[in-house]
Amino acid sequence: MSESFQELKKIYNLPDTVTVRDAADILDITRDEVRQKCQKGTLRAREGLPGSGKWKVETGQLKGQVNWELSLEKRLRIKEQSLTIAAFIQKFE
């Protein structure tokens, strides 16, 4: 896939950051492994509250990882469902 992350972000409605769960799914590792990588600084992330273990992982660095394509497909389905619901609601306005 040759698109830049910014292009992909627009097409697939990607957030700037993802949860530990999403990062673990994309990287095909455990949530604990993601948290460890965040703490060590091997993943660019920020912790919501210090010591909380609630990390937000920068999405751009996950491009091309093991389950990246599956993640994009999921985001596209969510975007399409949202657009369908919005169009349905507009019919009644």
N, CA and C atoms as a LAMMPS dump frame, in Angstrom:
ITEM: TIMESTEP
0
ITEM: NUMBER OF ATOMS
279
ITEM: BOX BOUNDS ff ff ff
-5.0000000000000000e+02 5.0000000000000000e+02
-5.0000000000000000e+02 5.0000000000000000e+02
-5.0000000000000000e+02 5.0000000000000000e+02
ITEM: ATOMS id mol type element x y z
1 1 1 N 0.857 -1.171 0
2 1 2 C 0 0 0
3 1 3 C 0.9 1.23 0
4 2 1 N 0.726 2.073 -1.008
5 2 2 C 1.629 3.206 -1.158
6 2 3 C 1.076 4.512 -0.594
7 3 1 N -0.162 4.507 -0.133
8 3 2 C -0.734 5.747 0.391
9 3 3 C 0.001 6.191 1.652
10 4 1 N 0.094 7.501 1.811
11 4 2 C 0.673 8.03 3.038
12 4 3 C -0.322 7.811 4.17
13 5 1 N 0.183 7.906 5.393
14 5 2 C -0.706 7.719 6.534
15 5 3 C -1.816 8.759 6.532
16 6 1 N -1.512 9.997 6.156
17 6 2 C -2.534 11.045 6.147
18 6 3 C -3.658 10.718 5.159
19 7 1 N -3.303 10.146 4.006
20 7 2 C -4.333 9.741 3.038
21 7 3 C -5.179 8.612 3.609
22 8 1 N -4.522 7.634 4.216
23 8 2 C -5.243 6.51 4.815
24 8 3 C -6.149 6.988 5.941
25 9 1 N -5.653 7.938 6.71
26 9 2 C -6.419 8.484 7.829
27 9 3 C -7.752 9.047 7.343
28 10 1 N -7.702 9.748 6.225
29 10 2 C -8.91 10.348 5.668
30 10 3 C -9.847 9.282 5.088
31 11 1 N -9.295 8.366 4.307
32 11 2 C -10.111 7.334 3.658
33 11 3 C -10.8 6.441 4.68
34 12 1 N -10.055 6.016 5.694
35 12 2 C -10.571 5.037 6.649
36 12 3 C -11.038 5.651 7.963
37 13 1 N -11.019 6.977 8.054
38 13 2 C -11.45 7.658 9.272
39 13 3 C -10.633 7.179 10.483
40 14 1 N -9.322 7.13 10.307
41 14 2 C -8.44 6.64 11.366
42 14 3 C -8.218 7.703 12.432
43 15 1 N -8.207 7.291 13.687
44 15 2 C -7.897 8.234 14.762
45 15 3 C -6.387 8.462 14.852
46 16 1 N -5.99 9.519 15.533
47 16 2 C -4.563 9.795 15.741
48 16 3 C -3.929 8.753 16.659
49 17 1 N -4.724 8.263 17.613
50 17 2 C -4.236 7.257 18.554
51 17 3 C -5.241 6.119 18.657
52 18 1 N -4.746 4.967 19.074
53 18 2 C -5.615 3.808 19.307
54 18 3 C -5.379 3.296 20.721
55 19 1 N -6.305 2.483 21.18
56 19 2 C -6.202 1.898 22.512
57 19 3 C -5.153 0.792 22.53
58 20 1 N -4.803 0.378 23.719
59 20 2 C -3.888 -0.753 23.887
60 20 3 C -4.473 -1.987 23.208
61 21 1 N -5.769 -2.191 23.357
62 21 2 C -6.429 -3.35 22.742
63 21 3 C -6.26 -3.326 21.223
64 22 1 N -6.551 -2.181 20.613
65 22 2 C -6.42 -2.076 19.157
66 22 3 C -4.972 -2.271 18.712
67 23 1 N -4.04 -1.672 19.432
68 23 2 C -2.625 -1.827 19.082
69 23 3 C -2.198 -3.29 19.194
70 24 1 N -2.665 -3.969 20.23
71 24 2 C -2.333 -5.387 20.408
72 24 3 C -2.871 -6.214 19.25
73 25 1 N -4.099 -5.912 18.83
74 25 2 C -4.69 -6.629 17.691
75 25 3 C -3.872 -6.399 16.419
76 26 1 N -3.503 -5.16 16.164
77 26 2 C -2.752 -4.824 14.949
78 26 3 C -1.36 -5.452 14.969
79 27 1 N -0.714 -5.437 16.128
80 27 2 C 0.647 -5.967 16.247
81 27 3 C 0.678 -7.481 16.468
82 28 1 N -0.489 -8.058 16.779
83 28 2 C -0.606 -9.49 17.073
84 28 3 C 0.262 -9.881 18.271
85 29 1 N 0.154 -9.052 19.326
86 29 2 C 0.825 -9.331 20.592
87 29 3 C -0.188 -9.1 21.708
88 30 1 N 0.187 -9.431 22.938
89 30 2 C -0.738 -9.257 24.054
90 30 3 C -0.821 -7.785 24.469
91 31 1 N -1.858 -7.471 25.195
92 31 2 C -2.02 -6.106 25.715
93 31 3 C -0.882 -5.757 26.673
94 32 1 N -0.486 -6.738 27.478
95 32 2 C 0.634 -6.489 28.396
96 32 3 C 1.913 -6.16 27.638
97 33 1 N 2.138 -6.845 26.521
98 33 2 C 3.326 -6.547 25.711
99 33 3 C 3.259 -5.131 25.141
100 34 1 N 2.066 -4.698 24.745
101 34 2 C 1.904 -3.325 24.247
102 34 3 C 2.228 -2.339 25.363
103 35 1 N 1.681 -2.58 26.556
104 35 2 C 1.952 -1.679 27.682
105 35 3 C 3.452 -1.605 27.987
106 36 1 N 4.119 -2.76 27.936
107 36 2 C 5.566 -2.781 28.189
108 36 3 C 6.309 -1.958 27.141
109 37 1 N 5.913 -2.096 25.878
110 37 2 C 6.553 -1.328 24.803
111 37 3 C 6.306 0.17 24.993
112 38 1 N 5.118 0.517 25.468
113 38 2 C 4.807 1.926 25.736
114 38 3 C 5.699 2.455 26.858
115 39 1 N 5.811 1.68 27.928
116 39 2 C 6.63 2.099 29.069
117 39 3 C 8.1 2.242 28.687
118 40 1 N 8.592 1.329 27.844
119 40 2 C 9.999 1.361 27.423
120 40 3 C 10.266 2.418 26.361
121 41 1 N 9.196 2.906 25.74
122 41 2 C 9.356 3.902 24.69
123 41 3 C 9.586 3.315 23.309
124 42 1 N 9.407 2 23.164
125 42 2 C 9.57 1.393 21.839
126 42 3 C 8.319 1.566 20.988
127 43 1 N 7.222 1.973 21.609
128 43 2 C 6.026 2.425 20.889
129 43 3 C 5.784 3.867 21.302
130 44 1 N 5.489 4.723 20.329
131 44 2 C 5.15 6.113 20.653
132 44 3 C 3.734 6.115 21.214
133 45 1 N 3.624 6.532 22.461
134 45 2 C 2.328 6.516 23.135
135 45 3 C 2.352 7.501 24.294
136 46 1 N 1.164 7.805 24.771
137 46 2 C 1.078 8.64 25.972
138 46 3 C 0.074 7.997 26.928
139 47 1 N 0.389 8.118 28.198
140 47 2 C -0.451 7.528 29.231
141 47 3 C -1.45 8.576 29.701
142 48 1 N -2.729 8.18 29.777
143 48 2 C -3.774 9.11 30.2
144 48 3 C -3.461 9.729 31.551
145 49 1 N -3.375 8.905 32.559
146 49 2 C -2.971 9.328 33.897
147 49 3 C -1.732 8.527 34.263
148 50 1 N -0.688 9.177 34.742
149 50 2 C 0.53 8.439 35.089
150 50 3 C 0.237 7.254 36.011
151 51 1 N 0.754 6.092 35.617
152 51 2 C 0.567 4.886 36.414
153 51 3 C -0.744 4.159 36.183
154 52 1 N -1.601 4.705 35.321
155 52 2 C -2.924 4.098 35.104
156 52 3 C -2.878 2.889 34.183
157 53 1 N -1.853 2.801 33.338
158 53 2 C -1.795 1.716 32.359
159 53 3 C -2.702 1.94 31.168
160 54 1 N -3.356 3.083 31.119
161 54 2 C -4.257 3.43 30.008
162 54 3 C -3.467 4.259 28.999
163 55 1 N -2.95 3.59 28.001
164 55 2 C -2.109 4.222 26.998
165 55 3 C -2.883 4.499 25.729
166 56 1 N -2.503 5.569 25.056
167 56 2 C -2.995 5.883 23.713
168 56 3 C -1.786 5.785 22.794
169 57 1 N -1.851 4.853 21.863
170 57 2 C -0.725 4.551 20.984
171 57 3 C -0.904 5.294 19.667
172 58 1 N 0.139 5.988 19.213
173 58 2 C 0.071 6.72 17.946
174 58 3 C -0.164 5.742 16.799
175 59 1 N -1.213 5.981 16.043
176 59 2 C -1.646 5.057 15
177 59 3 C -0.662 4.95 13.843
178 60 1 N -0.066 6.055 13.431
179 60 2 C 0.792 6.065 12.248
180 60 3 C 1.92 5.055 12.271
181 61 1 N 2.455 4.765 13.45
182 61 2 C 3.573 3.828 13.551
183 61 3 C 3.149 2.372 13.345
184 62 1 N 1.844 2.123 13.315
185 62 2 C 1.342 0.754 13.174
186 62 3 C 1.124 0.355 11.722
187 63 1 N 1.254 1.328 10.823
188 63 2 C 1.065 1.054 9.395
189 63 3 C 2.01 -0.051 8.944
190 64 1 N 1.448 -1.035 8.251
191 64 2 C 2.244 -2.128 7.707
192 64 3 C 2.486 -3.282 8.665
193 65 1 N 1.989 -3.185 9.884
194 65 2 C 2.181 -4.272 10.842
195 65 3 C 1.286 -5.468 10.496
196 66 1 N 1.451 -6.555 11.228
197 66 2 C 0.829 -7.851 10.933
198 66 3 C -0.649 -7.748 10.556
199 67 1 N -1.443 -7.122 11.385
200 67 2 C -2.891 -7.061 11.149
201 67 3 C -3.365 -5.673 10.718
202 68 1 N -2.479 -4.888 10.128
203 68 2 C -2.831 -3.537 9.691
204 68 3 C -3.983 -3.558 8.691
205 69 1 N -3.898 -4.42 7.688
206 69 2 C -4.938 -4.478 6.651
207 69 3 C -6.29 -4.847 7.254
208 70 1 N -6.311 -5.796 8.188
209 70 2 C -7.563 -6.175 8.851
210 70 3 C -8.139 -4.994 9.622
211 71 1 N -7.263 -4.237 10.244
212 71 2 C -7.696 -3.058 10.983
213 71 3 C -8.324 -2.026 10.049
214 72 1 N -7.718 -1.831 8.872
215 72 2 C -8.276 -0.89 7.894
216 72 3 C -9.65 -1.352 7.414
217 73 1 N -9.785 -2.649 7.161
218 73 2 C -11.078 -3.181 6.721
219 73 3 C -12.145 -2.942 7.781
220 74 1 N -11.796 -3.152 9.043
221 74 2 C -12.732 -2.921 10.148
222 74 3 C -13.136 -1.448 10.208
223 75 1 N -12.151 -0.546 10.107
224 75 2 C -12.444 0.891 10.142
225 75 3 C -13.335 1.305 8.981
226 76 1 N -13.099 0.717 7.795
227 76 2 C -13.911 1.042 6.626
228 76 3 C -15.353 0.588 6.828
229 77 1 N -15.548 -0.601 7.395
230 77 2 C -16.91 -1.081 7.691
231 77 3 C -17.611 -0.136 8.661
232 78 1 N -16.897 0.291 9.69
233 78 2 C -17.476 1.213 10.676
234 78 3 C -17.855 2.531 10.004
235 79 1 N -16.977 3.046 9.157
236 79 2 C -17.253 4.305 8.456
237 79 3 C -18.477 4.16 7.559
238 80 1 N -18.552 3.062 6.807
239 80 2 C -19.69 2.843 5.911
240 80 3 C -20.993 2.704 6.688
241 81 1 N -20.963 2.001 7.817
242 81 2 C -22.155 1.868 8.653
243 81 3 C -22.596 3.225 9.182
244 82 1 N -21.647 4.038 9.599
245 82 2 C -21.972 5.376 10.109
246 82 3 C -22.615 6.235 9.027
247 83 1 N -22.077 6.166 7.811
248 83 2 C -22.644 6.941 6.705
249 83 3 C -24.046 6.457 6.357
250 84 1 N -24.27 5.153 6.407
251 84 2 C -25.596 4.591 6.136
252 84 3 C -26.597 5.065 7.178
253 85 1 N -26.209 5.035 8.433
254 85 2 C -27.093 5.493 9.51
255 85 3 C -27.384 6.983 9.363
256 86 1 N -26.364 7.768 9.053
257 86 2 C -26.556 9.213 8.879
258 86 3 C -27.517 9.497 7.73
259 87 1 N -27.381 8.772 6.625
260 87 2 C -28.281 8.965 5.481
261 87 3 C -29.704 8.59 5.855
262 88 1 N -29.863 7.538 6.623
263 88 2 C -31.194 7.103 7.06
264 88 3 C -31.837 8.166 7.945
265 89 1 N -31.082 8.716 8.866
266 89 2 C -31.596 9.742 9.779
267 89 3 C -31.985 11.001 9.007
268 90 1 N -31.199 11.358 7.995
269 90 2 C -31.491 12.561 7.21
270 90 3 C -32.837 12.463 6.5
271 91 1 N -33.278 11.271 6.19
272 91 2 C -34.574 11.09 5.528
273 91 3 C -35.714 11.61 6.389
274 92 1 N -35.525 11.613 7.698
275 92 2 C -36.589 11.99 8.619
276 92 3 C -36.454 13.414 9.141
277 93 1 N -35.487 14.138 8.658
278 93 2 C -35.311 15.526 9.128
279 93 3 C -36.087 16.487 8.275
